[in-house]
Amino acid sequence: MDNQTQIQQQFIYRKLELQDYEKGFLHCLSYLTKTPDLPFEKFKEIYNNYPGFVYVVEDVQAKMIASTISLVIEQNIFENKYYIENVVTHPNYRGKGFIRELLELIKQDVKDLVKKTDDGNGDQNKEILLELYCKKETKGLYEKLGFYEDGFIASKYV
């Protein structure tokens, strides 16, 4: 068995499940942002009401979440907008291409959603904009993945 096959068998790419609370999902997120000490019931409430999808990479052997990415779907006046958020890989798992693979899952799911919600009046082959806000230090990674800088994002904490 070659190394690539072993890696594929050790890791599963899928959507978030409630059981991932016990597999360190919040711990993985803590490498991106400060995460509150969230009781399971609150996690379940957020999970059930999330306006999009959360994807994870699970290390099956360790029974832990190695990487995660979120797709938020915003209802807009004319068409839906798709935002990628909470992109993080646990430091022990970085450099394995998880984000690249998770982005491919997102791209396919968004294309499928657009086809499913198209009322027959739209263009099945239209371009779909995925937006991502990132820190300056991660800009190079996203450029390698095909994203480009488009404008200026202003932020202010209040």
N, C-alpha and C positions, 0 to 999 in steps of 0.2 A: 504494500500500500504506500503510495507516494505521500509527500507532506501535504499537498493541496487536498487530497482526499481525506486525510486525517482532520484537517482544519474544517472542511465542509461537514464532517460527521460530528465534530465537537460543538459547532455553533449552528443555531437555528435562527433564521430571520423570520419575524412574524409580527403581528399586531399585539399590543399590550393586552395582558389578561390580569384579572384581579389577583391571581396568585403571585404576580410579579412583585407585589408589595413585600412578600416574604423573601423574594429573590434579590432584594437590594436595589429595586428600581429607584427609590428616592436617594439612596446612597450614590448611585451612579450620577443622578442629576446634581448632587452636591458638588461635583467637580466642575460644574458650570456656574452655579449660582447658590446662594444661601437657601437651603431648604428648611422649612419649619418641621418641627417634630409633629408629624401628621398622624393622628390615630387612623386605624383602618377604616372606620365608618366614614370619616371625612374623605379619605382617599377614594372610597367606593362611590361617594356622592359626586366627586369630581370626575371620576371615570365614567359614570353613567350620564353625565351632562356635558361632556367635552364636545366642543363644536368642530370636530374633525377626527383625526386618527393619530394614535401614537404607535410608533413602530419600535421594536427592540431587537437586539441580538442577544440571545441567551447562550451562555456557556453551559452546555448540557451536563458536562462532567462536574463542574463546580456548583451547578444550580444557582447561577447568579446572572444578573443583567450586566452585559459587557459594554453595551452601547445603546443609545436611544436617539430618536428624532421625532418631531411632531409636525403634523400637517394641520393647520387651522384653516377652516373654510369659512369665509365671510360672505354673507349674502349682500350683494351690491345691487344698485338700481337696475343696471343693465345686464350684468353677468356676475358670476361668483368670482371672488378673489381667493387666491391660494397662497398662504404664508407658511414658510418653513421656520420652525422654532425649536428651541431646546435641543440643539445638536451637541451631543457630548459622547465621548468614549472614555471609559474608565482608564486611568493612566497605565495600568498593567496590560491593556489590550490595544493600545494605540499603534498605528502603523500597519494594521492588518487589512485595511480597505473596507472596514465596516460601513463608514459613512457613504462611500461611493455606492455600495450595494443597496443601502437603505434608500438613498436618493433614487436609484433605479426603480425600487418598489413604489415609491411615492409617485414618480413620473407615470408609471403604468396605471396605478390606481386612479390618478387624476384624469388620465385619458379615458379610462373606463367610465368614470363618473360623468364626464362631459358627454360621452356617447349615450349613456343611459338617460341623462336628463335632457338631451337635445329633443326638442319637440318637432323636428323635421324641418324647421325653418332655418336652422343654423348650418354652418359649414362643419362637417364632420372632421375635416382636416385642418381646422383653424389652429393657429398657434395659441398655446396656453402659457400664461405668464406665471411662473413660480417666483415669489419674492422671498428674500432672505436678508435679514439684517445681521451683520457680524462685527466682531471686534477687528480693529486694524491688524492685529497680529495673526488673524486667521484668514485674512483676505486672499492670500496666495493660494491656500488650499481650495477655496471656492472658485478661484479663477481657473485652477487646474481642472475643476469639475464642470467647467463651462459657464459659470456665472460671470457677470461683468458688472462693473460699477455703473450705476444709472442714477445720477443725481446726488443729492445730499440729504442725509437724515439728521434732523435736529432733535436732540434729546434734552430734557430738563426734569430733574427730580423735584417734586414739590411735597 
